[in-house]
Amino acid sequence: MSFLTIAFEQPLLFIVLLAGFLLALSFHEMSHAWVGSLLGDKTAEEQGRLTINPLSHIDPVGLLLLIVAGFGYAKPVPYNPYRLRDPKWGPVLIALAGPISNLLLGIIAIISYALLYPKLGPNNLLIVALWFLAKVNIVLALFNLVPLPPLDGSKVLMHALDRPQTRGAHTWLAQNGSYLLLIAIILSISGILPVFDWITVLSDVIFTAILSLF
């Protein structure tokens, strides 16, 4: 069931799920800004991105795609490597802050879900919201670790390739990585080739493993 279908058939559930997705995206982007600020670059903070407020992070096209196609994105957080105290590793740490923050938020949601489920039951709206918040955060964390631009994982790979013997691969990835990502997304959404099925499988494994501790 798509977000658009849920919006018409179950508007309250749609609001809850949309709020969960916006929270995950906003927390992700705010974490980029926060780590950038800690490392000396106030660019994102100066542009009002050091906040959990979704209005500071929403991209209109990304939000529309989320509602219509079930796949969206937020505005990327800017940073200036020349303002970082460590311009070599700073971009990598800023990039990793997003997925790590989503993973932490997902774990908190799973723990809350595990503790409240016995008392509230499966049909409670809060339980549904916590389940979705856990799932969407883990999926976002894993997806953003894919090493293709402009995803966060690409910063790690680009850093590893930024040396004389791999400079050609670095340049090629910088120029073509986003096209590869777009092709992979289209193939996955269309069902032609399930490129990202591993994310769903691994997110389920993580969810179940943490849940089994309670």
C-alpha positions in Angstrom: 0.0 0.0 0.0 1.5 3.3 -1.1 1.6 6.5 1.0 -0.9 8.1 -1.4 -3.4 5.2 -0.9 -3.0 5.4 2.9 -3.7 9.2 2.7 -7.1 8.6 1.1 -8.1 5.4 3.1 -6.5 6.1 6.5 -5.6 9.8 6.8 -4.7 9.5 10.5 -2.3 6.7 9.8 -0.9 8.6 6.9 -0.2 11.6 9.2 1.6 9.3 11.7 3.7 7.6 9.1 4.6 10.9 7.3 5.6 12.4 10.7 7.8 9.4 11.3 9.5 9.7 8.0 10.1 13.4 8.3 11.5 12.9 11.8 13.9 10.3 10.5 15.1 12.6 7.6 15.3 15.7 9.9 17.3 13.8 12.5 19.6 12.6 9.8 20.3 16.0 8.4 20.5 17.7 11.7 23.2 15.2 12.7 25.3 16.1 9.7 25.0 19.8 10.7 25.8 19.1 14.4 29.0 17.1 13.6 30.1 19.7 11.1 29.7 22.4 13.8 31.6 20.3 16.3 34.4 19.9 13.8 34.7 23.7 13.2 32.4 24.3 10.2 29.4 26.4 11.1 28.1 26.6 7.5 25.0 24.4 8.1 24.3 26.0 11.5 24.5 29.5 9.9 21.9 28.3 7.3 19.5 27.2 10.0 20.0 23.5 9.5 21.1 22.6 13.0 17.5 21.8 14.0 15.1 18.9 14.1 12.4 21.1 12.5 11.4 19.4 9.3 10.6 22.7 7.6 14.4 23.4 7.6 15.1 20.2 5.8 12.2 19.4 3.5 12.8 19.4 -0.2 9.4 19.9 -2.0 10.2 17.5 -4.8 11.6 14.9 -2.4 8.4 15.2 -0.2 6.2 14.8 -3.3 8.1 11.7 -4.4 7.7 10.3 -0.9 3.9 10.7 -1.0 3.4 9.5 -4.6 6.2 6.9 -5.0 7.0 6.0 -1.4 10.6 7.2 -1.9 11.8 10.6 -0.9 14.7 12.7 0.2 15.6 15.9 2.1 17.8 18.8 1.2 21.5 17.9 1.6 23.3 19.7 4.5 26.1 22.0 3.2 29.6 22.0 4.6 32.8 23.8 3.8 35.9 21.6 4.1 38.1 24.6 4.4 36.5 25.6 7.6 37.0 22.1 9.2 39.8 21.6 11.6 40.5 18.3 9.8 39.7 18.8 6.1 40.8 15.2 5.4 38.7 13.2 7.8 36.1 15.8 8.6 33.9 15.2 5.5 33.9 11.4 6.3 32.8 12.0 9.9 30.1 14.4 8.8 28.8 11.9 6.3 28.8 9.0 8.8 26.9 11.1 11.3 23.6 10.7 9.3 23.4 6.9 9.1 24.7 6.5 12.7 22.0 8.9 14.0 19.3 6.9 12.1 20.6 3.7 13.5 20.5 5.0 17.1 17.0 6.5 16.6 15.9 3.2 15.2 17.3 1.2 18.1 15.5 3.6 20.6 12.3 3.1 18.6 12.7 -0.7 18.8 13.3 -0.7 22.5 10.3 1.5 23.1 8.2 -0.8 20.8 9.3 -3.9 22.8 8.5 -2.3 26.2 5.1 -0.9 25.2 3.8 -3.7 22.9 2.7 -6.0 25.7 0.7 -3.2 27.3 -0.8 -1.6 24.2 -1.2 -4.4 21.7 -0.6 -4.6 18.0 -3.4 -2.2 16.8 -2.4 0.7 19.0 -1.4 3.8 16.9 1.6 4.5 19.0 2.8 0.9 18.5 2.4 1.2 14.8 4.2 4.5 14.8 7.2 3.1 16.8 7.3 0.0 14.5 7.4 2.3 11.4 9.9 4.7 13.0 12.2 1.8 13.8 12.0 0.3 10.3 12.4 3.6 8.4 15.4 4.7 10.4 17.2 1.4 10.0 16.4 1.4 6.2 17.7 5.0 5.9 20.9 4.1 7.7 21.6 1.1 5.5 20.6 2.9 2.3 22.8 5.9 3.0 25.8 3.7 3.5 25.6 2.6 -0.2 28.9 3.9 -1.6 27.4 5.9 -4.5 27.2 9.7 -4.7 25.5 11.6 -3.3 24.8 9.1 -0.5 26.9 9.3 2.7 28.7 6.0 2.1 30.3 7.5 -1.0 32.2 9.9 1.1 34.0 7.0 2.8 34.8 5.3 -0.6 35.8 8.6 -2.2 38.2 9.2 0.7 39.7 5.7 0.3 40.2 6.4 -3.5 41.7 9.8 -3.0 45.3 8.8 -3.7 47.5 8.8 -6.8 47.1 5.1 -7.7 43.3 5.2 -7.6 42.7 8.8 -8.7 41.1 7.6 -12.0 38.5 5.5 -10.1 37.9 8.5 -7.8 37.2 10.8 -10.7 35.0 8.3 -12.5 32.9 7.7 -9.4 32.5 11.4 -8.8 31.3 11.9 -12.3 29.1 8.8 -12.8 28.1 7.6 -9.3 24.9 9.5 -9.1 23.8 8.1 -12.5 24.5 4.6 -11.2 22.4 5.3 -8.1 19.5 6.6 -10.2 19.6 3.5 -12.4 19.7 1.2 -9.4 16.7 3.1 -7.8 14.6 2.9 -11.0 15.4 -0.8 -11.5 14.5 -1.5 -7.8 11.2 0.5 -7.8 10.1 -0.9 -11.1 10.7 -4.5 -9.9 13.0 -5.2 -12.9 16.0 -5.9 -10.6 15.7 -6.0 -6.8 19.0 -4.1 -6.3 18.1 -2.9 -2.7 16.3 -6.0 -1.4 19.3 -6.7 0.8 18.4 -3.5 2.8 15.0 -4.9 3.6 16.4 -8.2 4.6 19.1 -6.8 6.8 16.8 -4.3 8.4 14.5 -7.1 9.4 17.4 -9.1 10.8 18.5 -6.0 12.9 14.9 -5.4 14.1 14.4 -9.0 15.1 17.8 -9.3 16.8 17.3 -6.3 19.0 13.6 -7.2 19.7 14.7 -10.7 20.8 16.7 -9.1 23.7 13.4 -8.2 25.4 
